[in-house]
Amino acid sequence: MVSFGIVGCGRIGQRHAEHITGKGKLVAVCDNVKEKAHELAAKYGVKAYCSIDEMLGNEKEMQVVSVCTPNG
């Protein structure tokens, strides 16, 4: 099973988390807004980060990172 991380816990990040569930394994989420990261992490029982560098450095089993930050 492929393990995922999500960067950006807004609306699109939440949609990606929904689609990952059942098809892969969500292991971590990251957002620079601490509350958003912790809210999404709590919903899926995963680790929350506010630093992408910290997430990438700590989550050794993560194979794919879904970047869901604003494109503007």
HTML snippet that shows the backbone in 3Dmol.js (N, CA, C, O; Angstrom):
<script src="https://3Dmol.org/build/3Dmol-min.js"></script>
<div id="view" style="width:600px;height:400px;position:relative"></div>
<script>
const pdb = `
ATOM      1  N   MET A   1       0.853  -1.173   0.000  1.00  0.00           N
ATOM      2  CA  MET A   1       0.000   0.000   0.000  1.00  0.00           C
ATOM      3  C   MET A   1       0.902   1.241   0.000  1.00  0.00           C
ATOM      4  O   MET A   1       1.882   1.297   0.743  1.00  0.00           O
ATOM      5  N   VAL A   2       0.578   2.206  -0.812  1.00  0.00           N
ATOM      6  CA  VAL A   2       1.353   3.432  -0.933  1.00  0.00           C
ATOM      7  C   VAL A   2       1.023   4.353   0.233  1.00  0.00           C
ATOM      8  O   VAL A   2      -0.145   4.533   0.577  1.00  0.00           O
ATOM      9  N   SER A   3       2.064   4.944   0.849  1.00  0.00           N
ATOM     10  CA  SER A   3       1.846   5.857   1.967  1.00  0.00           C
ATOM     11  C   SER A   3       2.015   7.301   1.500  1.00  0.00           C
ATOM     12  O   SER A   3       2.940   7.630   0.758  1.00  0.00           O
ATOM     13  N   PHE A   4       1.098   8.152   1.952  1.00  0.00           N
ATOM     14  CA  PHE A   4       1.002   9.534   1.493  1.00  0.00           C
ATOM     15  C   PHE A   4       1.181  10.534   2.619  1.00  0.00           C
ATOM     16  O   PHE A   4       0.906  10.245   3.784  1.00  0.00           O
ATOM     17  N   GLY A   5       1.641  11.699   2.252  1.00  0.00           N
ATOM     18  CA  GLY A   5       1.608  12.884   3.088  1.00  0.00           C
ATOM     19  C   GLY A   5       0.901  13.970   2.306  1.00  0.00           C
ATOM     20  O   GLY A   5       0.899  13.952   1.075  1.00  0.00           O
ATOM     21  N   ILE A   6       0.306  14.910   3.003  1.00  0.00           N
ATOM     22  CA  ILE A   6      -0.381  16.027   2.354  1.00  0.00           C
ATOM     23  C   ILE A   6       0.210  17.324   2.870  1.00  0.00           C
ATOM     24  O   ILE A   6       0.385  17.502   4.075  1.00  0.00           O
ATOM     25  N   VAL A   7       0.517  18.231   1.948  1.00  0.00           N
ATOM     26  CA  VAL A   7       0.961  19.575   2.291  1.00  0.00           C
ATOM     27  C   VAL A   7      -0.149  20.522   1.867  1.00  0.00           C
ATOM     28  O   VAL A   7      -0.465  20.640   0.683  1.00  0.00           O
ATOM     29  N   GLY A   8      -0.733  21.189   2.842  1.00  0.00           N
ATOM     30  CA  GLY A   8      -1.869  22.083   2.598  1.00  0.00           C
ATOM     31  C   GLY A   8      -3.147  21.404   3.066  1.00  0.00           C
ATOM     32  O   GLY A   8      -3.624  20.468   2.424  1.00  0.00           O
ATOM     33  N   CYS A   9      -3.696  21.864   4.168  1.00  0.00           N
ATOM     34  CA  CYS A   9      -4.847  21.185   4.781  1.00  0.00           C
ATOM     35  C   CYS A   9      -6.160  21.942   4.596  1.00  0.00           C
ATOM     36  O   CYS A   9      -7.086  21.805   5.396  1.00  0.00           O
ATOM     37  N   GLY A  10      -6.227  22.727   3.551  1.00  0.00           N
ATOM     38  CA  GLY A  10      -7.470  23.431   3.228  1.00  0.00           C
ATOM     39  C   GLY A  10      -8.441  22.505   2.505  1.00  0.00           C
ATOM     40  O   GLY A  10      -8.364  21.282   2.629  1.00  0.00           O
ATOM     41  N   ARG A  11      -9.346  23.101   1.757  1.00  0.00           N
ATOM     42  CA  ARG A  11     -10.403  22.348   1.077  1.00  0.00           C
ATOM     43  C   ARG A  11      -9.850  21.261   0.150  1.00  0.00           C
ATOM     44  O   ARG A  11     -10.334  20.130   0.164  1.00  0.00           O
ATOM     45  N   ILE A  12      -8.848  21.596  -0.646  1.00  0.00           N
ATOM     46  CA  ILE A  12      -8.293  20.614  -1.586  1.00  0.00           C
ATOM     47  C   ILE A  12      -7.540  19.517  -0.835  1.00  0.00           C
ATOM     48  O   ILE A  12      -7.636  18.344  -1.196  1.00  0.00           O
ATOM     49  N   GLY A  13      -6.804  19.884   0.191  1.00  0.00           N
ATOM     50  CA  GLY A  13      -6.111  18.885   1.012  1.00  0.00           C
ATOM     51  C   GLY A  13      -7.083  17.913   1.651  1.00  0.00           C
ATOM     52  O   GLY A  13      -6.807  16.716   1.739  1.00  0.00           O
ATOM     53  N   GLN A  14      -8.210  18.421   2.095  1.00  0.00           N
ATOM     54  CA  GLN A  14      -9.234  17.558   2.681  1.00  0.00           C
ATOM     55  C   GLN A  14      -9.796  16.592   1.649  1.00  0.00           C
ATOM     56  O   GLN A  14     -10.047  15.427   1.957  1.00  0.00           O
ATOM     57  N   ARG A  15      -9.992  17.072   0.429  1.00  0.00           N
ATOM     58  CA  ARG A  15     -10.487  16.198  -0.653  1.00  0.00           C
ATOM     59  C   ARG A  15      -9.459  15.110  -0.982  1.00  0.00           C
ATOM     60  O   ARG A  15      -9.822  13.954  -1.200  1.00  0.00           O
ATOM     61  N   HIS A  16      -8.198  15.478  -1.016  1.00  0.00           N
ATOM     62  CA  HIS A  16      -7.155  14.482  -1.288  1.00  0.00           C
ATOM     63  C   HIS A  16      -7.138  13.429  -0.184  1.00  0.00           C
ATOM     64  O   HIS A  16      -7.002  12.238  -0.467  1.00  0.00           O
ATOM     65  N   ALA A  17      -7.276  13.854   1.061  1.00  0.00           N
ATOM     66  CA  ALA A  17      -7.297  12.905   2.174  1.00  0.00           C
ATOM     67  C   ALA A  17      -8.455  11.923   2.022  1.00  0.00           C
ATOM     68  O   ALA A  17      -8.289  10.729   2.275  1.00  0.00           O
ATOM     69  N   GLU A  18      -9.615  12.406   1.617  1.00  0.00           N
ATOM     70  CA  GLU A  18     -10.781  11.534   1.395  1.00  0.00           C
ATOM     71  C   GLU A  18     -10.473  10.492   0.334  1.00  0.00           C
ATOM     72  O   GLU A  18     -10.814   9.321   0.495  1.00  0.00           O
ATOM     73  N   HIS A  19      -9.830  10.911  -0.750  1.00  0.00           N
ATOM     74  CA  HIS A  19      -9.550   9.997  -1.864  1.00  0.00           C
ATOM     75  C   HIS A  19      -8.425   9.014  -1.543  1.00  0.00           C
ATOM     76  O   HIS A  19      -8.399   7.906  -2.077  1.00  0.00           O
ATOM     77  N   ILE A  20      -7.507   9.411  -0.685  1.00  0.00           N
ATOM     78  CA  ILE A  20      -6.418   8.512  -0.299  1.00  0.00           C
ATOM     79  C   ILE A  20      -6.953   7.368   0.559  1.00  0.00           C
ATOM     80  O   ILE A  20      -6.518   6.224   0.423  1.00  0.00           O
ATOM     81  N   THR A  21      -7.890   7.683   1.434  1.00  0.00           N
ATOM     82  CA  THR A  21      -8.431   6.686   2.361  1.00  0.00           C
ATOM     83  C   THR A  21      -9.015   5.504   1.592  1.00  0.00           C
ATOM     84  O   THR A  21      -9.868   5.677   0.721  1.00  0.00           O
ATOM     85  N   GLY A  22      -8.550   4.312   1.921  1.00  0.00           N
ATOM     86  CA  GLY A  22      -9.028   3.095   1.273  1.00  0.00           C
ATOM     87  C   GLY A  22      -8.188   2.672   0.082  1.00  0.00           C
ATOM     88  O   GLY A  22      -8.179   1.499  -0.290  1.00  0.00           O
ATOM     89  N   LYS A  23      -7.477   3.629  -0.524  1.00  0.00           N
ATOM     90  CA  LYS A  23      -6.641   3.313  -1.683  1.00  0.00           C
ATOM     91  C   LYS A  23      -5.162   3.346  -1.327  1.00  0.00           C
ATOM     92  O   LYS A  23      -4.330   2.741  -2.004  1.00  0.00           O
ATOM     93  N   GLY A  24      -4.853   4.056  -0.264  1.00  0.00           N
ATOM     94  CA  GLY A  24      -3.485   4.205   0.206  1.00  0.00           C
ATOM     95  C   GLY A  24      -3.517   4.431   1.698  1.00  0.00           C
ATOM     96  O   GLY A  24      -4.546   4.244   2.346  1.00  0.00           O
ATOM     97  N   LYS A  25      -2.388   4.834   2.236  1.00  0.00           N
ATOM     98  CA  LYS A  25      -2.289   5.070   3.677  1.00  0.00           C
ATOM     99  C   LYS A  25      -1.804   6.495   3.906  1.00  0.00           C
ATOM    100  O   LYS A  25      -0.681   6.840   3.536  1.00  0.00           O
ATOM    101  N   LEU A  26      -2.640   7.316   4.509  1.00  0.00           N
ATOM    102  CA  LEU A  26      -2.240   8.668   4.871  1.00  0.00           C
ATOM    103  C   LEU A  26      -1.432   8.591   6.159  1.00  0.00           C
ATOM    104  O   LEU A  26      -1.904   8.032   7.148  1.00  0.00           O
ATOM    105  N   VAL A  27      -0.214   9.147   6.162  1.00  0.00           N
ATOM    106  CA  VAL A  27       0.648   9.052   7.344  1.00  0.00           C
ATOM    107  C   VAL A  27       0.916  10.396   8.005  1.00  0.00           C
ATOM    108  O   VAL A  27       1.241  10.439   9.192  1.00  0.00           O
ATOM    109  N   ALA A  28       0.788  11.507   7.256  1.00  0.00           N
ATOM    110  CA  ALA A  28       1.084  12.815   7.831  1.00  0.00           C
ATOM    111  C   ALA A  28       0.461  13.925   6.997  1.00  0.00           C
ATOM    112  O   ALA A  28       0.235  13.779   5.795  1.00  0.00           O
ATOM    113  N   VAL A  29       0.191  15.036   7.669  1.00  0.00           N
ATOM    114  CA  VAL A  29      -0.294  16.237   6.994  1.00  0.00           C
ATOM    115  C   VAL A  29       0.520  17.427   7.477  1.00  0.00           C
ATOM    116  O   VAL A  29       1.084  17.409   8.571  1.00  0.00           O
ATOM    117  N   CYS A  30       0.573  18.460   6.645  1.00  0.00           N
ATOM    118  CA  CYS A  30       1.357  19.639   6.972  1.00  0.00           C
ATOM    119  C   CYS A  30       0.634  20.891   6.496  1.00  0.00           C
ATOM    120  O   CYS A  30       0.114  20.935   5.381  1.00  0.00           O
ATOM    121  N   ASP A  31       0.608  21.902   7.347  1.00  0.00           N
ATOM    122  CA  ASP A  31       0.055  23.205   6.973  1.00  0.00           C
ATOM    123  C   ASP A  31       0.726  24.244   7.851  1.00  0.00           C
ATOM    124  O   ASP A  31       1.038  23.969   9.010  1.00  0.00           O
ATOM    125  N   ASN A  32       0.952  25.445   7.309  1.00  0.00           N
ATOM    126  CA  ASN A  32       1.568  26.481   8.123  1.00  0.00           C
ATOM    127  C   ASN A  32       0.582  27.093   9.111  1.00  0.00           C
ATOM    128  O   ASN A  32       0.978  27.852   9.996  1.00  0.00           O
ATOM    129  N   VAL A  33      -0.696  26.768   8.963  1.00  0.00           N
ATOM    130  CA  VAL A  33      -1.701  27.142   9.958  1.00  0.00           C
ATOM    131  C   VAL A  33      -1.887  25.928  10.874  1.00  0.00           C
ATOM    132  O   VAL A  33      -2.508  24.935  10.496  1.00  0.00           O
ATOM    133  N   LYS A  34      -1.342  26.031  12.067  1.00  0.00           N
ATOM    134  CA  LYS A  34      -1.280  24.909  13.007  1.00  0.00           C
ATOM    135  C   LYS A  34      -2.647  24.264  13.233  1.00  0.00           C
ATOM    136  O   LYS A  34      -2.750  23.038  13.272  1.00  0.00           O
ATOM    137  N   GLU A  35      -3.681  25.064  13.379  1.00  0.00           N
ATOM    138  CA  GLU A  35      -5.019  24.540  13.656  1.00  0.00           C
ATOM    139  C   GLU A  35      -5.534  23.668  12.516  1.00  0.00           C
ATOM    140  O   GLU A  35      -6.150  22.629  12.753  1.00  0.00           O
ATOM    141  N   LYS A  36      -5.281  24.093  11.276  1.00  0.00           N
ATOM    142  CA  LYS A  36      -5.717  23.298  10.119  1.00  0.00           C
ATOM    143  C   LYS A  36      -5.004  21.951  10.085  1.00  0.00           C
ATOM    144  O   LYS A  36      -5.626  20.916   9.848  1.00  0.00           O
ATOM    145  N   ALA A  37      -3.718  21.974  10.321  1.00  0.00           N
ATOM    146  CA  ALA A  37      -2.936  20.730  10.306  1.00  0.00           C
ATOM    147  C   ALA A  37      -3.440  19.777  11.384  1.00  0.00           C
ATOM    148  O   ALA A  37      -3.639  18.592  11.117  1.00  0.00           O
ATOM    149  N   HIS A  38      -3.645  20.279  12.590  1.00  0.00           N
ATOM    150  CA  HIS A  38      -4.077  19.416  13.692  1.00  0.00           C
ATOM    151  C   HIS A  38      -5.506  18.910  13.500  1.00  0.00           C
ATOM    152  O   HIS A  38      -5.821  17.784  13.885  1.00  0.00           O
ATOM    153  N   GLU A  39      -6.360  19.722  12.915  1.00  0.00           N
ATOM    154  CA  GLU A  39      -7.740  19.299  12.668  1.00  0.00           C
ATOM    155  C   GLU A  39      -7.797  18.146  11.666  1.00  0.00           C
ATOM    156  O   GLU A  39      -8.482  17.151  11.903  1.00  0.00           O
ATOM    157  N   LEU A  40      -7.084  18.278  10.554  1.00  0.00           N
ATOM    158  CA  LEU A  40      -7.090  17.213   9.549  1.00  0.00           C
ATOM    159  C   LEU A  40      -6.383  15.966  10.071  1.00  0.00           C
ATOM    160  O   LEU A  40      -6.826  14.846   9.820  1.00  0.00           O
ATOM    161  N   ALA A  41      -5.296  16.160  10.788  1.00  0.00           N
ATOM    162  CA  ALA A  41      -4.563  15.022  11.361  1.00  0.00           C
ATOM    163  C   ALA A  41      -5.440  14.245  12.336  1.00  0.00           C
ATOM    164  O   ALA A  41      -5.435  13.014  12.331  1.00  0.00           O
ATOM    165  N   ALA A  42      -6.184  14.950  13.163  1.00  0.00           N
ATOM    166  CA  ALA A  42      -7.060  14.293  14.138  1.00  0.00           C
ATOM    167  C   ALA A  42      -8.161  13.496  13.440  1.00  0.00           C
ATOM    168  O   ALA A  42      -8.533  12.413  13.891  1.00  0.00           O
ATOM    169  N   LYS A  43      -8.670  14.032  12.353  1.00  0.00           N
ATOM    170  CA  LYS A  43      -9.740  13.353  11.612  1.00  0.00           C
ATOM    171  C   LYS A  43      -9.278  12.001  11.066  1.00  0.00           C
ATOM    172  O   LYS A  43     -10.060  11.052  11.005  1.00  0.00           O
ATOM    173  N   TYR A  44      -8.001  11.916  10.669  1.00  0.00           N
ATOM    174  CA  TYR A  44      -7.482  10.695  10.060  1.00  0.00           C
ATOM    175  C   TYR A  44      -6.503   9.929  10.947  1.00  0.00           C
ATOM    176  O   TYR A  44      -5.963   8.904  10.532  1.00  0.00           O
ATOM    177  N   GLY A  45      -6.271  10.415  12.156  1.00  0.00           N
ATOM    178  CA  GLY A  45      -5.389   9.719  13.083  1.00  0.00           C
ATOM    179  C   GLY A  45      -3.942   9.663  12.633  1.00  0.00           C
ATOM    180  O   GLY A  45      -3.269   8.644  12.785  1.00  0.00           O
ATOM    181  N   VAL A  46      -3.466  10.781  12.072  1.00  0.00           N
ATOM    182  CA  VAL A  46      -2.087  10.846  11.585  1.00  0.00           C
ATOM    183  C   VAL A  46      -1.336  11.984  12.275  1.00  0.00           C
ATOM    184  O   VAL A  46      -1.915  12.731  13.063  1.00  0.00           O
ATOM    185  N   LYS A  47      -0.067  12.106  11.978  1.00  0.00           N
ATOM    186  CA  LYS A  47       0.788  13.126  12.572  1.00  0.00           C
ATOM    187  C   LYS A  47       0.603  14.462  11.845  1.00  0.00           C
ATOM    188  O   LYS A  47       0.509  14.499  10.618  1.00  0.00           O
ATOM    189  N   ALA A  48       0.552  15.554  12.608  1.00  0.00           N
ATOM    190  CA  ALA A  48       0.442  16.909  12.055  1.00  0.00           C
ATOM    191  C   ALA A  48       1.790  17.613  12.124  1.00  0.00           C
ATOM    192  O   ALA A  48       2.524  17.476  13.102  1.00  0.00           O
ATOM    193  N   TYR A  49       2.106  18.365  11.081  1.00  0.00           N
ATOM    194  CA  TYR A  49       3.328  19.169  11.028  1.00  0.00           C
ATOM    195  C   TYR A  49       2.983  20.573  10.549  1.00  0.00           C
ATOM    196  O   TYR A  49       2.009  20.778   9.824  1.00  0.00           O
ATOM    197  N   CYS A  50       3.800  21.535  10.968  1.00  0.00           N
ATOM    198  CA  CYS A  50       3.690  22.910  10.480  1.00  0.00           C
ATOM    199  C   CYS A  50       4.902  23.285   9.631  1.00  0.00           C
ATOM    200  O   CYS A  50       5.006  24.413   9.148  1.00  0.00           O
ATOM    201  N   SER A  51       5.812  22.337   9.455  1.00  0.00           N
ATOM    202  CA  SER A  51       7.017  22.542   8.654  1.00  0.00           C
ATOM    203  C   SER A  51       7.175  21.370   7.685  1.00  0.00           C
ATOM    204  O   SER A  51       7.234  20.212   8.099  1.00  0.00           O
ATOM    205  N   ILE A  52       7.242  21.684   6.405  1.00  0.00           N
ATOM    206  CA  ILE A  52       7.415  20.625   5.411  1.00  0.00           C
ATOM    207  C   ILE A  52       8.774  19.942   5.590  1.00  0.00           C
ATOM    208  O   ILE A  52       8.890  18.731   5.405  1.00  0.00           O
ATOM    209  N   ASP A  53       9.793  20.711   5.947  1.00  0.00           N
ATOM    210  CA  ASP A  53      11.119  20.120   6.166  1.00  0.00           C
ATOM    211  C   ASP A  53      11.073  19.100   7.301  1.00  0.00           C
ATOM    212  O   ASP A  53      11.676  18.031   7.211  1.00  0.00           O
ATOM    213  N   GLU A  54      10.360  19.436   8.358  1.00  0.00           N
ATOM    214  CA  GLU A  54      10.234  18.508   9.494  1.00  0.00           C
ATOM    215  C   GLU A  54       9.471  17.249   9.079  1.00  0.00           C
ATOM    216  O   GLU A  54       9.858  16.135   9.433  1.00  0.00           O
ATOM    217  N   MET A  55       8.382  17.435   8.325  1.00  0.00           N
ATOM    218  CA  MET A  55       7.597  16.277   7.884  1.00  0.00           C
ATOM    219  C   MET A  55       8.441  15.366   7.000  1.00  0.00           C
ATOM    220  O   MET A  55       8.462  14.152   7.203  1.00  0.00           O
ATOM    221  N   LEU A  56       9.138  15.941   6.022  1.00  0.00           N
ATOM    222  CA  LEU A  56       9.951  15.130   5.115  1.00  0.00           C
ATOM    223  C   LEU A  56      11.104  14.454   5.849  1.00  0.00           C
ATOM    224  O   LEU A  56      11.500  13.346   5.486  1.00  0.00           O
ATOM    225  N   GLY A  57      11.643  15.101   6.869  1.00  0.00           N
ATOM    226  CA  GLY A  57      12.745  14.526   7.627  1.00  0.00           C
ATOM    227  C   GLY A  57      12.330  13.414   8.571  1.00  0.00           C
ATOM    228  O   GLY A  57      13.123  12.520   8.867  1.00  0.00           O
ATOM    229  N   ASN A  58      11.090  13.462   9.048  1.00  0.00           N
ATOM    230  CA  ASN A  58      10.639  12.493  10.060  1.00  0.00           C
ATOM    231  C   ASN A  58       9.843  11.318   9.506  1.00  0.00           C
ATOM    232  O   ASN A  58       9.870  10.233  10.087  1.00  0.00           O
ATOM    233  N   GLU A  59       9.153  11.506   8.422  1.00  0.00           N
ATOM    234  CA  GLU A  59       8.245  10.477   7.909  1.00  0.00           C
ATOM    235  C   GLU A  59       8.945   9.615   6.868  1.00  0.00           C
ATOM    236  O   GLU A  59       8.780   9.813   5.665  1.00  0.00           O
ATOM    237  N   LYS A  60       9.720   8.666   7.343  1.00  0.00           N
ATOM    238  CA  LYS A  60      10.544   7.819   6.461  1.00  0.00           C
ATOM    239  C   LYS A  60       9.730   6.853   5.617  1.00  0.00           C
ATOM    240  O   LYS A  60      10.183   6.451   4.545  1.00  0.00           O
ATOM    241  N   GLU A  61       8.527   6.465   6.075  1.00  0.00           N
ATOM    242  CA  GLU A  61       7.719   5.522   5.292  1.00  0.00           C
ATOM    243  C   GLU A  61       6.894   6.208   4.206  1.00  0.00           C
ATOM    244  O   GLU A  61       6.314   5.529   3.359  1.00  0.00           O
ATOM    245  N   MET A  62       6.828   7.531   4.214  1.00  0.00           N
ATOM    246  CA  MET A  62       6.027   8.280   3.256  1.00  0.00           C
ATOM    247  C   MET A  62       6.645   8.173   1.862  1.00  0.00           C
ATOM    248  O   MET A  62       7.824   8.471   1.675  1.00  0.00           O
ATOM    249  N   GLN A  63       5.847   7.749   0.892  1.00  0.00           N
ATOM    250  CA  GLN A  63       6.331   7.557  -0.468  1.00  0.00           C
ATOM    251  C   GLN A  63       5.894   8.658  -1.424  1.00  0.00           C
ATOM    252  O   GLN A  63       6.593   8.947  -2.396  1.00  0.00           O
ATOM    253  N   VAL A  64       4.748   9.274  -1.160  1.00  0.00           N
ATOM    254  CA  VAL A  64       4.184  10.291  -2.045  1.00  0.00           C
ATOM    255  C   VAL A  64       3.749  11.482  -1.212  1.00  0.00           C
ATOM    256  O   VAL A  64       3.190  11.317  -0.128  1.00  0.00           O
ATOM    257  N   VAL A  65       4.005  12.695  -1.721  1.00  0.00           N
ATOM    258  CA  VAL A  65       3.511  13.902  -1.064  1.00  0.00           C
ATOM    259  C   VAL A  65       2.575  14.600  -2.027  1.00  0.00           C
ATOM    260  O   VAL A  65       2.955  14.944  -3.147  1.00  0.00           O
ATOM    261  N   SER A  66       1.361  14.804  -1.587  1.00  0.00           N
ATOM    262  CA  SER A  66       0.355  15.509  -2.354  1.00  0.00           C
ATOM    263  C   SER A  66       0.415  16.983  -1.956  1.00  0.00           C
ATOM    264  O   SER A  66       0.131  17.325  -0.808  1.00  0.00           O
ATOM    265  N   VAL A  67       0.779  17.846  -2.881  1.00  0.00           N
ATOM    266  CA  VAL A  67       0.900  19.279  -2.598  1.00  0.00           C
ATOM    267  C   VAL A  67      -0.425  19.949  -2.933  1.00  0.00           C
ATOM    268  O   VAL A  67      -0.826  20.018  -4.095  1.00  0.00           O
ATOM    269  N   CYS A  68      -1.093  20.437  -1.904  1.00  0.00           N
ATOM    270  CA  CYS A  68      -2.441  21.005  -2.046  1.00  0.00           C
ATOM    271  C   CYS A  68      -2.467  22.453  -1.574  1.00  0.00           C
ATOM    272  O   CYS A  68      -3.413  22.881  -0.913  1.00  0.00           O
ATOM    273  N   THR A  69      -1.437  23.193  -1.913  1.00  0.00           N
ATOM    274  CA  THR A  69      -1.362  24.600  -1.542  1.00  0.00           C
ATOM    275  C   THR A  69      -1.997  25.446  -2.641  1.00  0.00           C
ATOM    276  O   THR A  69      -2.139  24.985  -3.774  1.00  0.00           O
ATOM    277  N   PRO A  70      -2.382  26.685  -2.315  1.00  0.00           N
ATOM    278  CA  PRO A  70      -2.993  27.559  -3.339  1.00  0.00           C
ATOM    279  C   PRO A  70      -2.060  27.753  -4.531  1.00  0.00           C
ATOM    280  O   PRO A  70      -0.848  27.886  -4.364  1.00  0.00           O
ATOM    281  N   ASN A  71      -2.626  27.768  -5.718  1.00  0.00           N
ATOM    282  CA  ASN A  71      -1.815  27.896  -6.915  1.00  0.00           C
ATOM    283  C   ASN A  71      -1.672  29.350  -7.371  1.00  0.00           C
ATOM    284  O   ASN A  71      -0.958  29.630  -8.334  1.00  0.00           O
ATOM    285  N   GLY A  72      -2.343  30.267  -6.690  1.00  0.00           N
ATOM    286  CA  GLY A  72      -2.269  31.693  -7.051  1.00  0.00           C
ATOM    287  C   GLY A  72      -1.001  32.293  -6.576  1.00  0.00           C
ATOM    288  O   GLY A  72      -0.763  33.482  -6.787  1.00  0.00           O
TER     289      GLY A  72
END
`;
const viewer = $3Dmol.createViewer("view");
viewer.addModel(pdb, "pdb");
viewer.setStyle({}, {cartoon: {color: "spectrum"}});
viewer.zoomTo();
viewer.render();
</script>
